[in-house]
Amino acid sequence: MKVIAISDTHIESFNDLPQKAVDILSKADLILHAGDYTGLQLVLDLKELTKFKGVYGNMDPPSVKAALKSVEVIEEKGFRIGLTHPSEGGSPSGLVERVGRIFRDVDVVVYGHSHKARKDVVKEVIYVNPGSLTGAFPAFRKTCAEITLGEDVKVEIITL
């Protein structure tokens, strides 16, 4: 199963995405968005594209917060994936530790907020920050993460 994890898009709708991002998202079996859409239309657009789960971030308006939760746990292909922004915002340092305290018994945690793509493994849990799909400041580039769920979990950071 091909999961595309994105975060920190900071755009209003699917029409504001770069074409390369649209191409990647169109091939996903599941899209996970770790918050900071900044427009409800993008949430609605992603729900129409394919299977979708998302959480709201600290920069999202009340309309997005009303449509989504701040934390989700998704079960797919025998794996449990925790999803958060974190919605309270705060310092981007220490994010892995902070989001790690939210989840128990998960295989993967997808989070956002820092706009910097990274993958860490802590106590056998894979932590994935897909960065910013649109390259929103302070990102240095446009990134997402491809998570392949098969016999095990494989994660690749993709630069657009």
LODOZA-87883 format. One line per field, with one value per residue (C-alpha): residue in three letters; residue number from 1; x, y, z. Coordinates in pm, 1 decimal. Layout:
<recs>
type = c(ala;...);
seq = c(NUM;...);
east = c(X;...);
north = c(Y;...);
up = c(Z;...);
</recs>
This chain:
<recs>
type = c(met;lys;val;ile;ala;ile;ser;asp;thr;his;ile;glu;ser;phe;asn;asp;leu;pro;gln;lys;ala;val;asp;ile;leu;ser;lys;ala;asp;leu;ile;leu;his;ala;gly;asp;tyr;thr;gly;leu;gln;leu;val;leu;asp;leu;lys;glu;leu;thr;lys;phe;lys;gly;val;tyr;gly;asn;met;asp;pro;pro;ser;val;lys;ala;ala;leu;lys;ser;val;glu;val;ile;glu;glu;lys;gly;phe;arg;ile;gly;leu;thr;his;pro;ser;glu;gly;gly;ser;pro;ser;gly;leu;val;glu;arg;val;gly;arg;ile;phe;arg;asp;val;asp;val;val;val;tyr;gly;his;ser;his;lys;ala;arg;lys;asp;val;val;lys;glu;val;ile;tyr;val;asn;pro;gly;ser;leu;thr;gly;ala;phe;pro;ala;phe;arg;lys;thr;cys;ala;glu;ile;thr;leu;gly;glu;asp;val;lys;val;glu;ile;ile;thr;leu);
seq = c(1;2;3;4;5;6;7;8;9;10;11;12;13;14;15;16;17;18;19;20;21;22;23;24;25;26;27;28;29;30;31;32;33;34;35;36;37;38;39;40;41;42;43;44;45;46;47;48;49;50;51;52;53;54;55;56;57;58;59;60;61;62;63;64;65;66;67;68;69;70;71;72;73;74;75;76;77;78;79;80;81;82;83;84;85;86;87;88;89;90;91;92;93;94;95;96;97;98;99;100;101;102;103;104;105;106;107;108;109;110;111;112;113;114;115;116;117;118;119;120;121;122;123;124;125;126;127;128;129;130;131;132;133;134;135;136;137;138;139;140;141;142;143;144;145;146;147;148;149;150;151;152;153;154;155;156;157;158;159;160);
east = c(0.0;134.8;75.7;177.1;228.6;219.7;213.9;239.4;95.8;-32.9;-258.0;-629.2;-705.8;-574.7;-543.5;-259.3;-40.4;256.5;186.7;454.8;273.0;-58.5;105.1;244.0;-81.7;-285.5;-97.0;-152.0;-373.6;-395.8;-303.1;-212.0;-195.0;-30.6;-190.0;-152.3;-364.1;-487.8;-793.9;-1089.6;-1119.7;-789.7;-929.6;-1238.7;-1028.1;-801.1;-1104.3;-1231.2;-897.7;-849.3;-868.2;-768.6;-696.9;-583.9;-542.5;-544.3;-241.0;-176.7;-221.6;-554.2;-872.9;-1181.0;-1342.3;-1055.8;-1049.0;-1422.1;-1374.4;-1072.8;-926.3;-588.7;-476.2;-564.9;-455.9;-500.3;-487.0;-382.2;-241.3;-177.4;15.1;-87.9;2.0;-23.0;-94.6;-59.1;78.1;108.0;-188.0;-56.8;237.8;531.4;901.1;1002.5;1286.1;1220.8;925.1;1002.1;1000.3;688.9;478.3;614.3;442.3;103.0;96.6;114.6;137.2;197.6;442.7;474.1;416.4;358.5;390.0;453.3;510.4;883.2;855.4;1172.7;1154.1;1312.3;1286.8;1390.5;1356.2;1312.8;1243.8;1135.1;882.1;938.1;886.2;823.5;801.5;716.2;826.3;629.1;477.3;469.3;805.7;640.8;893.7;1111.2;1137.3;1439.5;1259.0;923.7;898.6;663.9;707.3;617.1;533.3;503.6;308.8;389.6;553.1;723.2;721.1;947.3;977.5;1128.6;1148.1;1066.3;1192.3;978.9);
north = c(0.0;341.1;616.5;974.1;1186.0;1563.6;1859.9;2234.7;2313.3;2657.1;2688.6;2730.8;2453.3;2168.4;2416.5;2589.6;2277.1;2238.7;1992.7;1753.1;1733.2;1664.6;1380.3;1220.2;1254.3;1112.0;781.0;735.3;469.3;689.1;1052.2;1163.6;1538.0;1644.1;1987.9;2353.5;2349.7;2704.7;2650.6;2414.2;2371.5;2181.4;1933.0;1882.5;1848.1;1583.1;1384.9;1371.3;1254.9;926.7;778.3;1057.7;1119.0;1448.8;1647.2;2020.6;2230.4;2543.0;2774.7;2631.5;2838.5;2737.7;2578.0;2327.4;2264.0;2189.3;1933.1;1745.5;1619.9;1720.6;1355.8;1041.9;678.9;501.3;123.1;-6.3;-341.5;-446.5;-128.1;155.6;508.8;804.8;1140.9;1485.5;1832.0;1910.7;2148.4;2358.4;2475.3;2591.3;2547.0;2317.5;2174.9;1851.1;1757.2;1383.7;1361.0;1577.6;1386.9;1057.5;1124.6;1142.8;790.6;440.4;115.0;263.4;157.6;496.7;858.1;1122.3;1481.1;1828.1;2184.2;2233.2;2232.9;2020.1;1666.9;1396.1;1032.9;899.6;563.9;572.0;253.6;72.9;345.6;529.8;906.7;1084.4;1456.6;1502.1;1867.4;2117.3;1997.7;2355.7;2465.7;2714.5;2910.3;2804.3;2496.9;2483.5;2267.9;2107.1;1761.3;1479.3;1125.5;799.8;529.0;179.2;-69.0;-427.7;-698.5;-409.7;-29.2;157.1;536.3;758.6;1136.0;1273.9;1610.4;1763.6);
up = c(0.0;-98.9;157.0;81.6;392.2;358.2;592.5;622.1;280.9;388.1;83.4;18.9;-229.5;-443.7;-733.4;-545.0;-544.5;-780.1;-1065.6;-941.6;-607.2;-781.6;-976.8;-658.7;-464.6;-752.7;-726.7;-350.9;-195.9;114.4;180.5;532.7;602.3;929.5;950.5;854.4;539.4;609.0;386.9;428.8;52.0;46.1;301.1;84.0;-232.5;-77.2;44.7;-313.4;-457.0;-268.1;80.3;317.2;684.3;825.6;1144.4;1201.2;1283.1;1484.0;1182.3;1063.6;1077.4;1281.4;972.6;940.1;1315.7;1307.7;1026.9;1168.3;1496.4;1640.3;1670.7;1472.6;1481.1;1148.6;1109.4;766.3;656.0;1017.1;1105.8;1336.6;1227.6;1464.1;1300.2;1461.2;1380.9;1691.7;1706.7;1994.6;1783.0;1990.0;1934.0;1648.1;1856.5;2042.6;1820.6;1807.3;2185.2;2215.3;1961.1;2092.6;2425.6;2248.5;2103.9;2247.5;2054.8;1709.1;1440.4;1271.3;1377.3;1109.0;1229.9;1090.7;1216.8;1151.7;768.0;766.7;629.5;841.4;944.6;1285.0;1456.5;1833.0;2029.9;1711.3;1618.1;1288.4;1315.2;984.4;925.4;555.6;560.9;354.3;27.4;-101.0;37.1;274.9;482.2;665.3;440.3;211.0;-44.9;-133.3;21.7;115.5;242.5;71.3;322.7;179.8;390.0;297.3;506.1;685.0;669.1;428.1;430.6;164.6;176.4;-167.4;-289.0;-562.8);
</recs>
